[in-house]
Amino acid sequence: MAVPARRTSKAKKNKRRTHYKISAPTVTFDETTGDYNRSHRVSLKGYYKGRKVTKD
Protein backbone atom coordinates (compact mmCIF):
# COMPACT_ATOMS: atom_id res chain seq x y z
CA MET A 1 0.00 0.00 0.00
CA ALA A 2 1.38 3.42 -0.93
CA VAL A 3 2.00 5.63 2.08
CA PRO A 4 3.61 9.09 1.96
CA ALA A 5 7.14 9.10 3.36
CA ARG A 6 6.56 12.36 5.21
CA ARG A 7 3.76 14.74 6.03
CA THR A 8 2.90 17.45 3.48
CA SER A 9 3.79 20.83 4.96
CA LYS A 10 1.25 23.65 5.28
CA ALA A 11 3.17 25.77 2.75
CA LYS A 12 3.28 22.99 0.16
CA LYS A 13 -0.41 22.24 0.67
CA ASN A 14 -1.40 25.91 0.37
CA LYS A 15 0.72 26.42 -2.76
CA ARG A 16 -1.09 23.53 -4.40
CA ARG A 17 -4.46 25.02 -3.49
CA THR A 18 -3.81 28.54 -4.84
CA HIS A 19 -5.88 27.78 -7.95
CA TYR A 20 -8.95 26.68 -5.96
CA LYS A 21 -10.80 29.96 -5.97
CA ILE A 22 -14.35 30.98 -6.56
CA SER A 23 -15.16 33.15 -9.56
CA ALA A 24 -17.87 35.78 -9.75
CA PRO A 25 -20.94 34.79 -11.78
CA THR A 26 -21.24 36.31 -15.24
CA VAL A 27 -24.08 38.82 -15.18
CA THR A 28 -25.39 40.52 -18.33
CA PHE A 29 -27.95 43.25 -18.94
CA ASP A 30 -30.98 42.18 -20.98
CA GLU A 31 -32.41 45.06 -23.02
CA THR A 32 -35.70 43.20 -23.61
CA THR A 33 -36.66 43.00 -19.94
CA GLY A 34 -34.41 45.75 -18.57
CA ASP A 35 -33.08 43.39 -15.90
CA TYR A 36 -29.75 41.81 -15.13
CA ASN A 37 -29.49 38.04 -15.40
CA ARG A 38 -26.86 35.31 -15.55
CA SER A 39 -25.58 34.15 -18.91
CA HIS A 40 -27.07 31.01 -20.50
CA ARG A 41 -30.10 31.04 -18.18
CA VAL A 42 -33.72 32.02 -18.61
CA SER A 43 -34.58 35.32 -16.89
CA LEU A 44 -37.20 35.56 -14.16
CA LYS A 45 -39.65 37.02 -16.69
CA GLY A 46 -39.19 34.02 -19.02
CA TYR A 47 -36.87 35.52 -21.67
CA TYR A 48 -33.79 33.89 -23.19
CA LYS A 49 -31.65 35.70 -25.79
CA GLY A 50 -34.33 38.37 -26.23
CA ARG A 51 -37.19 35.96 -26.89
CA LYS A 52 -40.02 34.71 -24.71
CA VAL A 53 -39.47 31.01 -24.03
CA THR A 54 -41.94 30.24 -21.25
CA LYS A 55 -45.72 30.40 -21.15
CA ASP A 56 -47.40 32.64 -18.56
C-alpha atoms as a printed R data frame, in Angstrom:
   type eleno elety resid chain resno       x      y       z
1  ATOM     1    CA   MET     A     1   0.000  0.000   0.000
2  ATOM     2    CA   ALA     A     2   1.376  3.424  -0.931
3  ATOM     3    CA   VAL     A     3   1.995  5.626   2.083
4  ATOM     4    CA   PRO     A     4   3.615  9.088   1.960
5  ATOM     5    CA   ALA     A     5   7.144  9.096   3.358
6  ATOM     6    CA   ARG     A     6   6.555 12.361   5.214
7  ATOM     7    CA   ARG     A     7   3.763 14.739   6.026
8  ATOM     8    CA   THR     A     8   2.901 17.453   3.483
9  ATOM     9    CA   SER     A     9   3.788 20.831   4.955
10 ATOM    10    CA   LYS     A    10   1.248 23.654   5.277
11 ATOM    11    CA   ALA     A    11   3.168 25.774   2.752
12 ATOM    12    CA   LYS     A    12   3.284 22.994   0.163
13 ATOM    13    CA   LYS     A    13  -0.415 22.239   0.666
14 ATOM    14    CA   ASN     A    14  -1.401 25.913   0.369
15 ATOM    15    CA   LYS     A    15   0.724 26.423  -2.760
16 ATOM    16    CA   ARG     A    16  -1.086 23.526  -4.399
17 ATOM    17    CA   ARG     A    17  -4.459 25.016  -3.486
18 ATOM    18    CA   THR     A    18  -3.815 28.537  -4.839
19 ATOM    19    CA   HIS     A    19  -5.881 27.780  -7.946
20 ATOM    20    CA   TYR     A    20  -8.950 26.679  -5.960
21 ATOM    21    CA   LYS     A    21 -10.803 29.963  -5.966
22 ATOM    22    CA   ILE     A    22 -14.351 30.984  -6.564
23 ATOM    23    CA   SER     A    23 -15.162 33.153  -9.565
24 ATOM    24    CA   ALA     A    24 -17.869 35.783  -9.751
25 ATOM    25    CA   PRO     A    25 -20.943 34.786 -11.777
26 ATOM    26    CA   THR     A    26 -21.238 36.310 -15.237
27 ATOM    27    CA   VAL     A    27 -24.082 38.820 -15.185
28 ATOM    28    CA   THR     A    28 -25.389 40.524 -18.327
29 ATOM    29    CA   PHE     A    29 -27.951 43.247 -18.942
30 ATOM    30    CA   ASP     A    30 -30.983 42.178 -20.976
31 ATOM    31    CA   GLU     A    31 -32.413 45.056 -23.020
32 ATOM    32    CA   THR     A    32 -35.703 43.197 -23.606
33 ATOM    33    CA   THR     A    33 -36.658 43.001 -19.938
34 ATOM    34    CA   GLY     A    34 -34.413 45.749 -18.568
35 ATOM    35    CA   ASP     A    35 -33.082 43.395 -15.903
36 ATOM    36    CA   TYR     A    36 -29.745 41.813 -15.129
37 ATOM    37    CA   ASN     A    37 -29.489 38.045 -15.400
38 ATOM    38    CA   ARG     A    38 -26.864 35.313 -15.548
39 ATOM    39    CA   SER     A    39 -25.583 34.146 -18.907
40 ATOM    40    CA   HIS     A    40 -27.074 31.009 -20.496
41 ATOM    41    CA   ARG     A    41 -30.099 31.041 -18.184
42 ATOM    42    CA   VAL     A    42 -33.721 32.021 -18.608
43 ATOM    43    CA   SER     A    43 -34.580 35.318 -16.892
44 ATOM    44    CA   LEU     A    44 -37.198 35.556 -14.164
45 ATOM    45    CA   LYS     A    45 -39.649 37.018 -16.690
46 ATOM    46    CA   GLY     A    46 -39.188 34.021 -19.019
47 ATOM    47    CA   TYR     A    47 -36.873 35.516 -21.672
48 ATOM    48    CA   TYR     A    48 -33.791 33.891 -23.187
49 ATOM    49    CA   LYS     A    49 -31.652 35.704 -25.789
50 ATOM    50    CA   GLY     A    50 -34.334 38.371 -26.229
51 ATOM    51    CA   ARG     A    51 -37.188 35.956 -26.894
52 ATOM    52    CA   LYS     A    52 -40.023 34.711 -24.713
53 ATOM    53    CA   VAL     A    53 -39.468 31.014 -24.030
54 ATOM    54    CA   THR     A    54 -41.944 30.242 -21.246
55 ATOM    55    CA   LYS     A    55 -45.717 30.400 -21.148
56 ATOM    56    CA   ASP     A    56 -47.395 32.639 -18.561
